[in-house]
Amino acid sequence: MDLTYSEPHRALQAEIRELARTHGHLSPKQGGGRRRPDARTLAWQRLLVERGYVGRTIPREYGGHGAQPDVLEAAIIADELARAGLYPGIMSQGISMLVPTLLEVGSEEQRRRWIGPTLRGEIIWCQGYSEPGAGSDLASIRTRAVVDDGHFVVNGQKIWTSSAHYADMMFLLCRTEPDRPKHAGLSYLLVSMSTPGIEVRPLVTMTGRAEFNEVFFTDVRVPVDQIVLGRGDGWHVANLTLKHERLMLGDPSKLVHRVERIAELMARAGVDGERSIDRPELRDRLLRLQAEVLASRCHHLRLLTQRARGEDPGLAQTIVKYFGTTLGHRLSALAVDVLGAGGLAYEPRGEAAEDDEATTWQIDYMYDVGLMIGGGTSQIQKNIIAERGLGLPREPRAAPGRS
Ligand SMILES: Cc1cc2nc3c(=O)[nH]c(=O)nc-3n(C[C@H](O)[C@H](O)[C@H](O)COP(=O)(O)OP(=O)(O)OC[C@H]3O[C@@H](n4cnc5c(N)ncnc54)[C@H](O)[C@@H]3O)c2cc1C
């Protein structure tokens, strides 16, 4: 990992600082990512895509910037946008999870059709994996699809589907080959959420907001060419998407910004005139977390370097989700503690409400619990680290019929 800035790197740094000076006022506020992007966010996203600060390495023919992977460029973009307090771009399931999956295994037609508008935030995707009775044991899903007259006809139910209440499209895992062993019987379909027969029922979480949903399918017709790879390849495709999901959820870039926000909060005098940064136990927590975020960031850069060289990071990659989401929750817990009584008084507000500082931290604190569950729980991540990463013996499985 070479961290020296070359002339082109310094030029990129200067370019982003110039953007901050000339266009910074157009940036949407940080946060608010768990709702449909508004006009301001979409305009900012377009600007970031045009300049190559989002989708930098995605080929131009698919709507990206076509640059070669460069670890330092990625780090400079993240750092400079964070330093200027600019919105770093939409972090959606479409951009972070589906786009890299299509780049790996999508057809040429699928890449040309879906990647550009997804990058620009014009198409919002949701992930239709989990079902009642199939979460950690995802391969047990029962939503069925049968082929009829050039279409898959889908029947079944999904649950915990984030963003489905405002998404345009879903990447759906369903069972198309019921006679094959369970992992080999799945397919991965791209489904328009406006297809007749789809019913979305929002679920309210402990934040008081509807963030995920139940989704019911009754004879939903999906053109057969909207399958990614072939029938029975769904488990393979779903796992590629999950790999990207886990890297996104554990990405330390947003944690760096979070540490800075907490440090600012702690340096301000509270209602009692005291500063939390002067309290040794709180300062100690901040410094420990800051060190862990820094370590996580270096680890992230090392992974980027390995991937840019075409190497498989193996075990190193399996720790990202567990470590990053746990760290995120500990950071928001510190902020809530620093806020004192203000961190306790939470009143659920409407989806469209502009959140004040305390509410933003409280929502993060509650939502971060979900991030330790979604995309594979912390317990499942530990199993993966132990069994696939470290090669430890597999944990005993429950006997059939007794789970
Ligand atoms: C905020 C949030 C957003 C989500 N968004 C989506 C989404 O957009 N799309 C989607 O499809 N799903 C989504 N999910 C669902 C998520 O993927 C599942 O909740 C998760 O995979 C766990 O499945 P489950 O809820 O069925 O729990 P279960 O699998 O029933 O697990 C229950 C408990 O048992 C533990 N456990 C299970 N098996 C083992 C084992 N082998 N070893 C040790 N412990 C085990 C788990 O860790 C957990 O603590 C979301 C969840 C959350 C919280």
The ligand as an SDF file (V2000), in Angstrom:
LIG
                    3D

 53 58  0  0  0  0  0  0  0  0999 V2000
  -32.6900   -2.9660    9.4900 C   0  0  0  0  0  0  0  0  0  0  0  0
  -32.8690   -4.2120    8.6950 C   0  0  0  0  0  0  0  0  0  0  0  0
  -32.9920   -4.1390    7.3340 C   0  0  0  0  0  0  0  0  0  0  0  0
  -33.1870   -5.2850    6.5790 C   0  0  0  0  0  0  0  0  0  0  0  0
  -33.3490   -5.1530    5.2330 N   0  0  0  0  0  0  0  0  0  0  0  0
  -33.5770   -6.2570    4.4990 C   0  0  0  0  0  0  0  0  0  0  0  0
  -33.8040   -6.1280    3.0990 C   0  0  0  0  0  0  0  0  0  0  0  0
  -33.7960   -5.0240    2.5400 O   0  0  0  0  0  0  0  0  0  0  0  0
  -34.0630   -7.2350    2.3810 N   0  0  0  0  0  0  0  0  0  0  0  0
  -34.0790   -8.4830    2.9610 C   0  0  0  0  0  0  0  0  0  0  0  0
  -34.2910   -9.4480    2.2420 O   0  0  0  0  0  0  0  0  0  0  0  0
  -33.8810   -8.6360    4.3000 N   0  0  0  0  0  0  0  0  0  0  0  0
  -33.6410   -7.5510    5.0710 C   0  0  0  0  0  0  0  0  0  0  0  0
  -33.4500   -7.6770    6.4250 N   0  0  0  0  0  0  0  0  0  0  0  0
  -33.5700   -8.9960    7.0330 C   0  0  0  0  0  0  0  0  0  0  0  0
  -32.2640   -9.5860    7.5330 C   0  0  0  0  0  0  0  0  0  0  0  0
  -31.4670  -10.0190    6.4460 O   0  0  0  0  0  0  0  0  0  0  0  0
  -32.6260  -10.7510    8.4680 C   0  0  0  0  0  0  0  0  0  0  0  0
  -33.2900  -10.1900    9.5880 O   0  0  0  0  0  0  0  0  0  0  0  0
  -31.3940  -11.4770    8.9410 C   0  0  0  0  0  0  0  0  0  0  0  0
  -30.7980  -12.1980    7.8960 O   0  0  0  0  0  0  0  0  0  0  0  0
  -31.7240  -12.4640   10.1040 C   0  0  0  0  0  0  0  0  0  0  0  0
  -32.7950  -13.2860    9.7460 O   0  0  0  0  0  0  0  0  0  0  0  0
  -34.0650  -13.4440   10.7150 P   0  0  0  0  0  0  0  0  0  0  0  0
  -34.5650  -12.0910   11.0600 O   0  0  0  0  0  0  0  0  0  0  0  0
  -34.9940  -14.3830   10.0690 O   0  0  0  0  0  0  0  0  0  0  0  0
  -33.4990  -14.0720   12.0580 O   0  0  0  0  0  0  0  0  0  0  0  0
  -33.1330  -15.6010   12.3100 P   0  0  0  0  0  0  0  0  0  0  0  0
  -32.3770  -16.1640   11.1540 O   0  0  0  0  0  0  0  0  0  0  0  0
  -34.3640  -16.3050   12.7370 O   0  0  0  0  0  0  0  0  0  0  0  0
  -32.1450  -15.4520   13.5390 O   0  0  0  0  0  0  0  0  0  0  0  0
  -32.6330  -15.2210   14.8740 C   0  0  0  0  0  0  0  0  0  0  0  0
  -31.4250  -15.2000   15.7890 C   0  0  0  0  0  0  0  0  0  0  0  0
  -30.7640  -16.4740   15.7660 O   0  0  0  0  0  0  0  0  0  0  0  0
  -29.4030  -16.3090   15.4300 C   0  0  0  0  0  0  0  0  0  0  0  0
  -28.9570  -17.4190   14.5940 N   0  0  0  0  0  0  0  0  0  0  0  0
  -29.6140  -17.9570   13.5290 C   0  0  0  0  0  0  0  0  0  0  0  0
  -28.8840  -18.9530   12.9850 N   0  0  0  0  0  0  0  0  0  0  0  0
  -27.7360  -19.0480   13.7230 C   0  0  0  0  0  0  0  0  0  0  0  0
  -26.5880  -19.8800   13.6730 C   0  0  0  0  0  0  0  0  0  0  0  0
  -26.4500  -20.8130   12.7290 N   0  0  0  0  0  0  0  0  0  0  0  0
  -25.6100  -19.6660   14.5870 N   0  0  0  0  0  0  0  0  0  0  0  0
  -25.7240  -18.7060   15.5450 C   0  0  0  0  0  0  0  0  0  0  0  0
  -26.8010  -17.8840   15.6460 N   0  0  0  0  0  0  0  0  0  0  0  0
  -27.7880  -18.0510   14.7490 C   0  0  0  0  0  0  0  0  0  0  0  0
  -29.3190  -15.0080   14.6690 C   0  0  0  0  0  0  0  0  0  0  0  0
  -28.0340  -14.4300   14.7550 O   0  0  0  0  0  0  0  0  0  0  0  0
  -30.3660  -14.1670   15.3960 C   0  0  0  0  0  0  0  0  0  0  0  0
  -29.8130  -13.5910   16.5570 O   0  0  0  0  0  0  0  0  0  0  0  0
  -33.2520   -6.5520    7.2110 C   0  0  0  0  0  0  0  0  0  0  0  0
  -33.1240   -6.6270    8.6000 C   0  0  0  0  0  0  0  0  0  0  0  0
  -32.9360   -5.4840    9.3440 C   0  0  0  0  0  0  0  0  0  0  0  0
  -32.8320   -5.6070   10.8190 C   0  0  0  0  0  0  0  0  0  0  0  0
  1  2  1  0
  2  3  1  0
  2 52  2  0
  3  4  2  0
  4  5  1  0
  4 50  1  0
  5  6  2  0
  6  7  1  0
  6 13  1  0
  7  8  2  0
  7  9  1  0
  9 10  1  0
 10 11  2  0
 10 12  1  0
 12 13  2  0
 13 14  1  0
 14 15  1  0
 14 50  1  0
 15 16  1  0
 16 17  1  0
 16 18  1  0
 18 19  1  0
 18 20  1  0
 20 21  1  0
 20 22  1  0
 22 23  1  0
 23 24  1  0
 24 25  2  0
 24 26  1  0
 24 27  1  0
 27 28  1  0
 28 29  2  0
 28 30  1  0
 28 31  1  0
 31 32  1  0
 32 33  1  0
 33 34  1  0
 33 48  1  0
 34 35  1  0
 35 36  1  0
 35 46  1  0
 36 37  1  0
 36 45  1  0
 37 38  2  0
 38 39  1  0
 39 40  1  0
 39 45  2  0
 40 41  1  0
 40 42  2  0
 42 43  1  0
 43 44  2  0
 44 45  1  0
 46 47  1  0
 46 48  1  0
 48 49  1  0
 50 51  2  0
 51 52  1  0
 52 53  1  0
M  END
$$$$
